């Protein structure tokens, strides 16, 4: 697969993951440590938006490793920003 296409897909996955994480925090009503860590952790762990966002970041990271195996960092990284 074309490394430039992989970069576009990787960046798109990263952007979608950030939107999913934002939706997760909004659904949780923000992050409030006053209720305790265990309820906060449970609320986060059962949030499907958070799980999907983290999974997206993981897939994006794997794709980025493929990109780095095909291109130099000095060429690939500036395309991310």
ABEGO torsion letter per residue (X at the ends): XBAAAAAAAAAAAAAAAAAAAAAAAAAAGEBBAAAEAAAAAAAAAABAAAAAAAAAAAAAAAAAAAAAAABBAAAAAAAAX
